[in-house]
């Protein structure tokens, strides 16, 4: 009944992120003198489109799960070299992507993820300068009985100053550190009545159900803050804090993915389009500020994913260019073709797995099994 409360925010969020990602490619390509033939939001059949004065076809297509910029000399949206590039005259080579220098091609490819990171900084800076950044003092408001914190000797009124020697300013930093390190033993440095104490502590990992009905493993120290507060920053400080938050989010995401790969963290947090749609609706209902911050986090993740060294993604192209730089010439076309086929298979497999995860966590699989059992 409320599908549009989720679908519309999802389409809005995804379209904005895709637009800025492709705009990064487009802008740098144009600066390098490359002719851009198509700028598409979505794949498949065109819904609406128009041509600009430079001959670029701007369009919106019916499948909104991505987008692409097709440049002169590309055979397809994945930027595979077309057969005609070897027969171009001087004028055509001057505007062909595949005839640009290695540095120019690398800059064009890297511009998409960079645009996503810059968008995240702009969105977070706007939120931090207006609504404010979550900035709860790192004061212990209470300790849960029987918790890891109680066993370590943490007391109400203690101020956490560092974790494993890293300086702590906000209670939110404690929460993030614990979630990224799960059951790893750590050292909590606290200030108690002017005395600095180092307390060894190992977070307890429990299973809990979040607001979307998903069961996840979370780490808990067993301490409470003294309520949540927000701190608005001046514009320059907001940008600096936003850049730091973008870096922290990116590093945390990479660390969590690494833990999934080695098996120390479950894959239940890996979500696909269904979960993004669900969370987009939830954030939109919570207010525009929540939606903007959520959009910034998704933009960071989109930038990171596209930098993975998988053929077909931007990171895969950059790997090919690195190999070209080492060899002094491009890889053979057949090797590039096989690489893109493998990359396509990996991307599709990841999407299928993430979508299956979504169906399991949203109860669809359980519902369907109930119909046939």
Secondary structure, 3 states (H helix, E strand, C coil): CCHHHHHHHHHHHHHHHHHHHHHHHHHHHHHCCCCEEEEEEEEEEEEEEEECCCCCEEEEEEEEEEEEEEECCECCCCCCECHHHHHCCHHHHHCCHHHCCHHHHHHHHHHHHHHHHHHHHHHHHHHHHHCCEECCECECCEECCCCHHHHHCCCCCCEEEEECCEECCEHHHHHHHHHHHCCCEEEEEEEECCEEEEEEEECEEEEEECCCCCEEEEEECCEECCCCCEECCCHHHHHHHHHHHHHHHHHHHHHHHHHHHHCCCCCCCCCCHHHHHHHHHHHHHCCHHHHHHHHHHHHHHHHHHHCCCCCCCHHHHHHHHHHHHHHCCCCCHHHHHHHHHHHHHHHHHHHHHHHHHHHHHCCHHHHHHHHHC
